[in-house]
Amino acid sequence: MATNRLGKGIDALIRPPEKQDISPAGVTTIPISKIKANPHQPRKHFDNKALDELAASIKEKGVITPITVRADDNGYILIAGERRLRASKLVKRKQIPAYIIEVTSESEMMEVALIENIQRENLNPLEEAEAYAVLQGEFSLVQTDIAKAVGKSRSTVTNSLRLLQLPSEIKKSLRENKISAGHGRAILAMKTQSGMRNLWQMILSHDLSVRGAEAIVKGKADSKSKPKKSKLKSKNATVRQLESEIISILGTKVRLNHKGKKGGSIVVDYFSADDLERILDLLRSIE
């Protein structure tokens, strides 16, 4: 593992090529036919429409950002830039600009691929979590070393790995960017599989923000906690049940102040102008 070298940046790994067409910036033009796939590619999902758009751009302007490869026998192994490589193949390009870097192990190769994808924001949250899991499980790296290599805090890596505990259908939704990593963490707080699925469905059906999802989790937790004696008389089980029902409908924190025959009030929290507009849209849609 070469965390220290990675910490100095990709430039520290670039290998000066011999007898190749190289620009002053250290970019080499290499034959696409000599590039083999990365066995540890962290990116798993490739959107065909986005790939076609990238191919059209490459046909018109060429590959602006070079891919990253390592030398291997008489060819190269791709480390980062699979979308650019695939798109180049779609438009029948024979060559592609590349950085050739020195890596000493399979784990280091994956680290570089992961860093490049994270820096370019090319990975969805689940792909990032799965890449951390491979570094941790297959290459025996501890979370502290992973965090140092990719330039993130240990807690960020830990929270990312927790997303792998979600039910399969929710992970699929995360992979497709239908929900965010923040939504995923809120869902995990529901503890049970049924609770996670219920909150997930509410997020999708009501287009809940992360704060809205977290408010539902907090509302559920509050309803299970033992109320103070002073509140027992004023908020019985029926009122708490109604309060939870309203929380589920609106997707935010709600307090129901019931005063018996004298009526009462409903306090609805919102966390931003967009969240308020979402709640208003829900209320307007009620016939």
Protein Blocks (a to p, Z undefined) as FASTA:
>chain_A
ZZklmmnojklmpccdehiacdfkopacddfklpccdfklfblbdcfklmmmmmmmmmmn
opfbacddddehjbccdfbhplmmmmmmmnopabdcddddddfbfklmmmmmmmmmmmno
pacfklmmmmmmmmmmmnopafklmmmmnopafklmmmmmmmmmpcfklmmmmmnopacf
klmmmmmmnopamlmmmmmmmmmmnopafklmmmmmmmmmmmmpccdfklmmmmcfklmm
mmmmmmmmnopacddddehjnopadddddfbfklmmmmmmmmmmpZZ
